[in-house]
Amino acid sequence: YIPTALSPNGDRINDFFTIYANTNQVKSILSLFIFDRWGNQIFANTNFYPNDERSGWDGYVNGVIPND
């Protein structure tokens, strides 16, 4: 499962964008790249476990939540 929304407001609901999966079927995520609407890479992570929110994107770009 890959969410379609992110709300990094600190309420612990959808604060991170990551990949969720049955760990019996998916052992690790090879790569997750996130790009802004202009094609700039704003997040990257490789070789991490599914369901680990802290390994996903927290919504920040250079320490700021973008408003676009």
N, C-alpha and C positions, 0 to 999 in steps of 0.2 A: 504494500500500500504506500503510495506517495501522495501526501496531502496537496490540496490545491490552494490552501490559504495559510497565512502566517500572521500572528498578532503578537509581536514581541513587546508586550506591555507589562510583563512581570507577574501576571496572574497565574502562571504555571499551566495555562491552557493554550496550546498552539504557539508557545513561545519559541520553539525551534522548528526548523524545516529539516527533516531527515527521512530516511527510508525505513519503513516498518515491514517486517516479514516474519514468517514462521521459521524459527531458527533450525528446525529439522530439515528445511528445504533450502534455506539460504544461509550459508556459513559466514560470509563476509561480503561487504560491498567493495567492489574494486575501485570505483571512483564516483564522486559526486561533484559536478561543476555547476555553478550558478552564474548566469550572465544577466546584466541589466538590459534594458530595451535597446540600447545602442550597441550591444555586442561586447561590452567590456566585462571581463571576468571579475566577479566580485567575491567569489568564494570557491574554494577547492579543498577536497579532502579525499584521501585514498586509503584503501585497505583498513576499513573499520567495520565493526559489527553492526548489523541491523538493530533497530529499536533503541539505539544509544543516542538520545537527544543531544547530549553534549558534543557528540561528534558531527552533528549537523550544523546548519547555518543558524545563527542567532538573530538575523535580520539587520545586523549592523554592517556598515561599509565605512572603513576608516574611523571607527568609533562613534559613528552617527547613524541613526535610522533614516534612510532616504525618504523624502516626501514625494518622490515621483512614482 
